[in-house]
Amino acid sequence: MFSWFGKVSFVPYSKVQDFAVHLKDGRLMGSRCKDCGFQTFPPRADCPKCMSGNFEFHEYSGQGTLYTYTRIDAAPTGFEDAVPYTIAVVELAEGGRALGWFGDTIQAEEIQIGMQVQVVPRVFEDTEDIRVYYTVEKPSTTWSEAPPPHLG
């Protein structure tokens, strides 16, 4: 499932691998410790507060504040066809930070650190392989409603 992010994981199993399934389904999920209630994004299999491995996925709203951003003009290998592009780090309302590309609803001249934004799950549909990611959009930007979870 991690290949959906464009990378191959050589770990045969991860307790948080369903994160990719949820993202593909249009859900932005973090984790919540069942023992102490601490929430993290991205999800963690072990709680950084109490070290418990007893967690559950928790859906995030995607609402947040722009923490920082940068424009990429000299792209790393594999991203040369996308330059220039701007990426953002968003402080999520529920806690944690997400890294994403600025989407179509925010123009370069509108970007300001501290602005309210919405992180939106996306799936590249125009490639042979599935690719999941998220974009940073204006608040209240919606996306297609996710189907019911289909995790086994």
MDAnalysis code that builds the backbone (N, CA, C; Angstrom):
import MDAnalysis as mda
import numpy as np

u = mda.Universe.empty(456, n_residues=152, atom_resindex=np.repeat(np.arange(152), 3), trajectory=True)
u.add_TopologyAttr("name", ["N", "CA", "C"] * 152)
u.add_TopologyAttr("resid", np.arange(1, 153))
u.add_TopologyAttr("resname", ["MET", "PHE", "SER", "TRP", "PHE", "GLY", "LYS", "VAL", "SER", "PHE", "VAL", "PRO", "TYR", "SER", "LYS", "VAL", "GLN", "ASP", "PHE", "ALA", "VAL", "HIS", "LEU", "LYS", "ASP", "GLY", "ARG", "LEU", "MET", "GLY", "SER", "ARG", "CYS", "LYS", "ASP", "CYS", "GLY", "PHE", "GLN", "THR", "PHE", "PRO", "PRO", "ARG", "ALA", "ASP", "CYS", "PRO", "LYS", "CYS", "MET", "SER", "GLY", "ASN", "PHE", "GLU", "PHE", "HIS", "GLU", "TYR", "SER", "GLY", "GLN", "GLY", "THR", "LEU", "TYR", "THR", "TYR", "THR", "ARG", "ILE", "ASP", "ALA", "ALA", "PRO", "THR", "GLY", "PHE", "GLU", "ASP", "ALA", "VAL", "PRO", "TYR", "THR", "ILE", "ALA", "VAL", "VAL", "GLU", "LEU", "ALA", "GLU", "GLY", "GLY", "ARG", "ALA", "LEU", "GLY", "TRP", "PHE", "GLY", "ASP", "THR", "ILE", "GLN", "ALA", "GLU", "GLU", "ILE", "GLN", "ILE", "GLY", "MET", "GLN", "VAL", "GLN", "VAL", "VAL", "PRO", "ARG", "VAL", "PHE", "GLU", "ASP", "THR", "GLU", "ASP", "ILE", "ARG", "VAL", "TYR", "TYR", "THR", "VAL", "GLU", "LYS", "PRO", "SER", "THR", "THR", "TRP", "SER", "GLU", "ALA", "PRO", "PRO", "PRO", "HIS", "LEU", "GLY"])
u.atoms.positions = np.array([
    [0.797, -1.201, 0.000],
    [0.000, 0.000, 0.000],
    [0.841, 1.267, 0.000],
    [2.061, 1.200, 0.566],
    [2.896, 2.393, 0.574],
    [3.350, 2.762, -0.834],
    [3.255, 1.814, -1.781],
    [3.588, 2.144, -3.168],
    [2.611, 3.168, -3.719],
    [1.429, 3.308, -3.095],
    [0.462, 4.320, -3.519],
    [1.015, 5.720, -3.334],
    [2.024, 5.873, -2.463],
    [2.656, 7.173, -2.259],
    [3.807, 7.380, -3.227],
    [4.025, 6.409, -4.132],
    [5.106, 6.517, -5.092],
    [6.404, 5.920, -4.583],
    [6.367, 5.281, -3.425],
    [7.552, 4.674, -2.827],
    [7.250, 3.232, -2.471],
    [8.278, 2.410, -2.459],
    [8.126, 1.019, -2.078],
    [8.651, 0.854, -0.664],
    [7.833, 0.254, 0.193],
    [8.263, -0.039, 1.553],
    [8.796, -1.459, 1.590],
    [9.955, -1.637, 2.203],
    [10.541, -2.957, 2.303],
    [10.183, -3.630, 3.621],
    [9.305, -2.984, 4.392],
    [8.813, -3.562, 5.626],
    [7.587, -4.405, 5.274],
    [7.576, -5.701, 5.629],
    [6.459, -6.543, 5.216],
    [5.130, -6.207, 5.886],
    [5.168, -5.550, 7.046],
    [3.937, -5.248, 7.760],
    [4.130, -3.989, 8.596],
    [3.110, -3.162, 8.642],
    [3.105, -1.978, 9.490],
    [1.742, -1.884, 10.150],
    [1.707, -1.567, 11.438],
    [0.428, -1.437, 12.137],
    [-0.387, -0.256, 11.619],
    [0.242, 0.687, 10.923],
    [-0.484, 1.855, 10.414],
    [-0.669, 1.826, 8.897],
    [-0.477, 0.664, 8.275],
    [-0.573, 0.588, 6.816],
    [-1.964, 0.935, 6.295],
    [-2.994, 0.801, 7.103],
    [-4.340, 1.157, 6.650],
    [-4.514, 2.661, 6.459],
    [-3.542, 3.462, 6.926],
    [-3.550, 4.901, 6.663],
    [-3.687, 5.165, 5.168],
    [-2.949, 4.420, 4.351],
    [-2.987, 4.604, 2.900],
    [-4.350, 4.226, 2.335],
    [-4.977, 3.188, 2.867],
    [-6.307, 2.779, 2.410],
    [-7.310, 3.878, 2.725],
    [-7.244, 4.407, 3.943],
    [-8.159, 5.493, 4.317],
    [-7.949, 6.714, 3.433],
    [-6.703, 7.071, 3.169],
    [-6.413, 8.231, 2.332],
    [-6.950, 8.013, 0.920],
    [-6.757, 6.822, 0.383],
    [-7.287, 6.495, -0.943],
    [-8.809, 6.630, -0.973],
    [-9.455, 6.321, 0.153],
    [-10.910, 6.421, 0.255],
    [-11.387, 7.837, 0.563],
    [-10.450, 8.783, 0.689],
    [-10.838, 10.166, 0.924],
    [-10.911, 10.556, 2.389],
    [-10.287, 9.769, 3.247],
    [-10.287, 10.067, 4.684],
    [-8.881, 10.441, 5.135],
    [-8.794, 11.530, 5.853],
    [-7.525, 11.970, 6.438],
    [-7.501, 11.451, 7.869],
    [-6.692, 10.442, 8.120],
    [-6.719, 9.755, 9.410],
    [-5.430, 9.953, 10.197],
    [-5.623, 10.198, 11.476],
    [-4.529, 10.175, 12.429],
    [-4.749, 8.996, 13.349],
    [-3.986, 8.931, 14.425],
    [-4.195, 7.866, 15.397],
    [-4.495, 8.474, 16.757],
    [-5.242, 7.696, 17.557],
    [-5.566, 8.111, 18.917],
    [-5.227, 6.929, 19.829],
    [-4.461, 7.219, 20.862],
    [-4.078, 6.197, 21.832],
    [-5.316, 5.811, 22.643],
    [-5.612, 4.527, 22.701],
    [-6.761, 4.049, 23.468],
    [-6.504, 4.099, 24.975],
    [-5.230, 4.212, 25.367],
    [-4.911, 4.230, 26.796],
    [-4.923, 5.635, 27.386],
    [-4.330, 6.623, 26.662],
    [-4.249, 7.972, 27.241],
    [-4.981, 9.032, 26.419],
    [-5.445, 8.678, 25.210],
    [-6.200, 9.612, 24.385],
    [-5.371, 10.538, 23.517],
    [-4.037, 10.458, 23.557],
    [-3.170, 11.329, 22.768],
    [-3.383, 11.070, 21.282],
    [-3.539, 12.152, 20.484],
    [-3.759, 12.057, 19.042],
    [-2.512, 12.477, 18.281],
    [-2.240, 11.797, 17.160],
    [-1.099, 12.145, 16.329],
    [-1.473, 12.094, 14.849],
    [-0.835, 12.967, 14.093],
    [-0.885, 12.925, 12.637],
    [0.505, 13.274, 12.143],
    [1.039, 12.457, 11.239],
    [0.459, 11.233, 10.715],
    [0.321, 10.176, 11.815],
    [-0.448, 9.111, 11.536],
    [-0.696, 8.123, 12.584],
    [0.585, 7.418, 13.022],
    [0.598, 7.066, 14.291],
    [1.716, 6.321, 14.867],
    [1.177, 5.062, 15.524],
    [1.913, 3.995, 15.381],
    [1.511, 2.724, 15.974],
    [1.763, 2.708, 17.476],
    [2.719, 3.502, 17.932],
    [3.037, 3.570, 19.357],
    [2.910, 5.011, 19.822],
    [2.224, 5.196, 20.931],
    [1.957, 6.529, 21.456],
    [3.249, 7.197, 21.939],
    [3.543, 8.415, 21.453],
    [4.750, 9.107, 21.911],
    [4.625, 9.637, 23.342],
    [3.403, 9.668, 23.874],
    [3.191, 10.174, 25.229],
    [3.337, 9.073, 26.280],
    [2.612, 7.946, 26.096],
    [2.636, 6.886, 27.114],
    [3.293, 5.592, 26.626],
    [3.716, 5.564, 25.365],
    [4.405, 4.430, 24.739],
    [3.525, 3.197, 24.527],
    [2.228, 3.338, 24.656],
    [1.310, 2.224, 24.423],
    [1.216, 1.923, 22.933],
    [1.023, 0.674, 22.592],
    [0.796, 0.267, 21.210],
    [-0.682, 0.053, 20.927],
    [-1.523, 0.472, 21.838],
    [-2.970, 0.288, 21.740],
    [-3.585, 1.548, 21.134],
    [-3.805, 1.566, 19.817],
    [-4.295, 2.769, 19.144],
    [-5.470, 2.447, 18.237],
    [-6.162, 3.507, 17.822],
    [-7.216, 3.403, 16.829],
    [-7.070, 4.563, 15.860],
    [-7.553, 4.375, 14.643],
    [-7.553, 5.473, 13.690],
    [-8.639, 6.468, 14.079],
    [-8.343, 7.742, 13.838],
    [-9.274, 8.825, 14.153],
    [-9.296, 9.762, 12.955],
    [-10.496, 10.063, 12.441],
    [-10.603, 10.919, 11.254],
    [-10.384, 12.382, 11.611],
    [-9.568, 13.040, 10.822],
    [-9.269, 14.458, 10.981],
    [-10.103, 15.272, 10.003],
    [-10.400, 16.497, 10.378],
    [-11.198, 17.384, 9.522],
    [-10.388, 17.935, 8.355],
    [-9.075, 17.994, 8.510],
    [-8.217, 18.598, 7.492],
    [-8.069, 20.093, 7.667],
    [-8.803, 20.684, 8.606],
    [-8.693, 22.124, 8.847],
    [-7.401, 22.408, 9.603],
    [-6.784, 23.527, 9.250],
    [-5.545, 23.869, 9.921],
    [-5.055, 25.253, 9.561],
    [-3.837, 25.528, 10.023],
    [-3.176, 26.815, 9.822],
    [-1.872, 26.580, 9.079],
    [-1.592, 27.435, 8.090],
    [-0.335, 27.315, 7.357],
    [0.825, 27.631, 8.294],
    [1.667, 26.633, 8.535],
    [2.815, 26.772, 9.435],
    [4.013, 27.359, 8.689],
    [4.294, 26.818, 7.494],
    [5.365, 27.328, 6.633],
    [5.161, 26.781, 5.226],
    [5.922, 27.321, 4.281],
    [5.830, 26.848, 2.897],
    [7.118, 27.184, 2.170],
    [7.302, 26.558, 1.016],
    [8.445, 26.869, 0.171],
    [8.100, 26.573, -1.282],
    [8.697, 27.343, -2.167],
    [8.528, 27.131, -3.602],
    [9.755, 26.364, -4.088],
    [9.519, 25.303, -4.832],
    [10.588, 24.459, -5.361],
    [10.807, 24.819, -6.822],
    [12.012, 25.295, -7.136],
    [12.371, 25.615, -8.518],
    [13.381, 24.624, -9.091],
    [14.172, 24.008, -8.228],
    [15.138, 22.995, -8.636],
    [14.715, 21.699, -7.956],
    [13.950, 20.910, -8.681],
    [13.302, 19.735, -8.089],
    [14.257, 18.557, -7.948],
    [13.986, 17.715, -6.943],
    [14.756, 16.472, -6.819],
    [14.391, 15.506, -7.938],
    [15.189, 14.488, -8.119],
    [14.968, 13.485, -9.151],
    [13.550, 12.922, -9.041],
    [12.892, 12.861, -10.178],
    [11.540, 12.331, -10.233],
    [10.467, 13.397, -10.209],
    [10.838, 14.637, -9.874],
    [9.860, 15.723, -9.796],
    [10.193, 16.857, -10.773],
    [11.148, 16.629, -11.670],
    [11.582, 17.677, -12.591],
    [10.443, 18.211, -13.459],
    [9.490, 17.358, -13.804],
    [8.398, 17.776, -14.683],
    [7.354, 18.625, -13.961],
    [7.473, 18.769, -12.638],
    [6.468, 19.503, -11.866],
    [6.896, 20.919, -11.476],
    [8.176, 21.276, -11.702],
    [8.644, 22.596, -11.269],
    [8.062, 23.696, -12.132],
    [7.867, 24.873, -11.583],
    [7.956, 25.151, -10.151],
    [6.690, 24.683, -9.431],
    [6.835, 24.308, -8.161],
    [5.688, 23.964, -7.340],
    [5.921, 24.448, -5.918],
    [4.843, 24.611, -5.193],
    [4.921, 25.130, -3.826],
    [4.319, 24.100, -2.886],
    [5.053, 23.802, -1.831],
    [4.566, 22.860, -0.828],
    [4.391, 23.577, 0.506],
    [3.518, 23.009, 1.330],
    [3.161, 23.641, 2.599],
    [3.262, 22.650, 3.744],
    [3.519, 23.174, 4.923],
    [3.380, 22.412, 6.158],
    [2.202, 23.041, 6.894],
    [1.204, 22.215, 7.211],
    [-0.024, 22.681, 7.853],
    [-0.093, 22.137, 9.273],
    [-0.316, 23.042, 10.225],
    [-0.577, 22.659, 11.612],
    [-2.065, 22.316, 11.670],
    [-2.383, 21.040, 11.856],
    [-3.773, 20.592, 11.830],
    [-4.500, 20.964, 13.117],
    [-5.788, 21.275, 12.996],
    [-6.595, 21.708, 14.135],
    [-6.623, 20.650, 15.237],
    [-6.610, 19.365, 14.853],
    [-6.677, 18.282, 15.831],
    [-5.302, 17.905, 16.379],
    [-4.252, 18.550, 15.870],
    [-2.891, 18.243, 16.293],
    [-2.122, 17.555, 15.187],
    [-0.837, 17.745, 15.175],
    [0.016, 17.162, 14.152],
    [0.176, 18.101, 12.973],
    [1.067, 17.724, 12.077],
    [1.347, 18.530, 10.886],
    [1.289, 17.670, 9.648],
    [0.821, 18.267, 8.561],
    [0.737, 17.583, 7.268],
    [1.534, 18.373, 6.241],
    [2.212, 17.655, 5.372],
    [2.950, 18.246, 4.260],
    [2.150, 18.000, 2.998],
    [1.879, 19.046, 2.229],
    [1.100, 18.880, 1.006],
    [1.422, 19.942, -0.016],
    [0.979, 19.704, -1.222],
    [1.134, 20.644, -2.327],
    [0.000, 21.650, -2.265],
    [0.279, 22.895, -2.609],
    [-0.811, 23.858, -2.728],
    [-1.677, 23.450, -3.907],
    [-2.981, 23.512, -3.712],
    [-3.931, 23.144, -4.757],
    [-4.363, 24.342, -5.572],
    [-5.378, 24.149, -6.372],
    [-5.860, 25.156, -7.321],
    [-6.592, 26.325, -6.677],
    [-7.061, 26.175, -5.437],
    [-7.883, 27.230, -4.840],
    [-7.065, 28.344, -4.188],
    [-5.746, 28.159, -4.072],
    [-4.898, 29.186, -3.454],
    [-3.823, 29.603, -4.452],
    [-3.829, 30.865, -4.831],
    [-2.832, 31.416, -5.748],
    [-1.582, 31.831, -4.974],
    [-0.448, 31.839, -5.624],
    [0.830, 32.140, -4.976],
    [0.810, 33.472, -4.226],
    [0.175, 34.483, -4.792],
    [0.162, 35.802, -4.154],
    [-0.741, 35.852, -2.917],
    [-1.573, 34.835, -2.709],
    [-2.461, 34.785, -1.550],
    [-1.835, 34.090, -0.338],
    [-0.736, 33.405, -0.550],
    [-0.140, 32.583, 0.510],
    [0.438, 33.459, 1.610],
    [0.023, 33.159, 2.852],
    [0.532, 33.859, 4.035],
    [0.636, 32.876, 5.187],
    [1.782, 32.864, 5.841],
    [1.928, 32.031, 7.028],
    [0.869, 32.462, 8.040],
    [0.207, 31.492, 8.640],
    [-0.857, 31.762, 9.603],
    [-2.248, 31.739, 9.004],
    [-2.356, 31.665, 7.669],
    [-3.686, 31.634, 7.052],
    [-4.374, 30.303, 7.330],
    [-5.701, 30.331, 7.371],
    [-6.494, 29.132, 7.564],
    [-6.573, 28.378, 6.232],
    [-6.386, 27.059, 6.299],
    [-6.397, 26.225, 5.103],
    [-7.137, 24.918, 5.379],
    [-7.333, 24.149, 4.322],
    [-7.985, 22.851, 4.384],
    [-7.095, 21.837, 3.673],
    [-6.744, 20.746, 4.336],
    [-5.986, 19.661, 3.711],
    [-7.004, 18.704, 3.094],
    [-6.830, 18.400, 1.798],
    [-7.800, 17.609, 1.045],
    [-7.133, 16.353, 0.482],
    [-7.656, 15.158, 0.818],
    [-7.120, 13.920, 0.237],
    [-7.351, 13.883, -1.274],
    [-6.361, 13.377, -2.010],
    [-6.460, 13.280, -3.473],
    [-5.924, 11.931, -3.931],
    [-6.369, 11.514, -5.115],
    [-5.852, 10.311, -5.757],
    [-5.526, 10.674, -7.195],
    [-4.287, 10.368, -7.640],
    [-3.952, 10.544, -9.051],
    [-4.704, 9.465, -9.816],
    [-5.612, 9.868, -10.668],
    [-6.412, 8.911, -11.424],
    [-5.862, 8.708, -12.834],
    [-4.948, 9.590, -13.262],
    [-4.501, 9.553, -14.647],
    [-3.185, 8.801, -14.828],
    [-2.805, 7.986, -13.846],
    [-1.594, 7.189, -13.973],
    [-1.959, 5.716, -13.871],
    [-1.079, 4.870, -14.382],
    [-1.331, 3.431, -14.331],
    [-1.353, 2.938, -12.885],
    [-0.424, 3.435, -12.077],
    [-0.364, 3.059, -10.670],
    [-1.203, 4.022, -9.844],
    [-1.754, 3.528, -8.759],
    [-2.494, 4.389, -7.832],
    [-1.494, 5.283, -7.121],
    [-1.810, 6.556, -6.989],
    [-0.987, 7.494, -6.218],
    [-1.915, 8.310, -5.338],
    [-1.659, 8.323, -4.042],
    [-2.472, 9.104, -3.112],
    [-1.621, 10.203, -2.496],
    [-2.229, 11.320, -2.201],
    [-1.543, 12.464, -1.631],
    [-2.589, 13.428, -1.110],
    [-2.189, 14.604, -0.638],
    [-3.163, 15.623, -0.284],
    [-2.686, 16.994, -0.710],
    [-3.694, 17.865, -0.958],
    [-3.393, 19.234, -1.340],
    [-3.865, 20.176, -0.244],
    [-3.314, 21.380, -0.270],
    [-3.667, 22.423, 0.683],
    [-4.532, 23.428, -0.072],
    [-5.754, 23.616, 0.412],
    [-6.747, 24.427, -0.278],
    [-7.323, 25.487, 0.661],
    [-8.194, 26.333, 0.104],
    [-8.913, 27.306, 0.931],
    [-9.831, 26.560, 1.898],
    [-10.128, 27.159, 3.068],
    [-11.024, 26.509, 4.028],
    [-12.360, 26.133, 3.395],
    [-12.921, 25.053, 3.874],
    [-14.221, 24.530, 3.436],
    [-14.204, 23.941, 2.035],
    [-13.018, 23.771, 1.427],
    [-12.951, 23.069, 0.151],
    [-13.377, 21.633, 0.403],
    [-14.273, 21.141, -0.399],
    [-14.789, 19.789, -0.201],
    [-14.200, 18.846, -1.236],
    [-14.354, 17.585, -0.969],
    [-13.934, 16.557, -1.892],
    [-15.029, 15.514, -1.910],
    [-14.901, 14.542, -2.798],
    [-15.963, 13.539, -2.909],
    [-16.122, 12.790, -1.595],
    [-17.357, 12.464, -1.277],
    [-17.639, 11.771, -0.019],
    [-17.012, 10.390, -0.052],
    [-16.349, 10.050, 1.021],
    [-15.676, 8.758, 1.093],
    [-16.690, 7.636, 1.254],
    [-16.408, 6.504, 0.624],
    [-17.282, 5.346, 0.829],
    [-17.078, 4.786, 2.232],
    [-17.948, 3.900, 2.667],
    [-17.737, 3.298, 3.986],
    [-16.389, 2.584, 4.033],
    [-15.734, 2.525, 5.195],
    [-14.443, 1.837, 5.290],
    [-14.567, 0.389, 4.826],
    [-13.549, -0.093, 4.134],
    [-13.575, -1.459, 3.651],
    [-12.343, -2.232, 4.131],
    [-11.913, -1.920, 5.319],
    [-10.727, -2.563, 5.861],
    [-11.082, -3.928, 6.419],
    [-10.132, -4.868, 6.287],
    [-10.383, -6.216, 6.729],
    [-9.979, -6.442, 8.111],
])
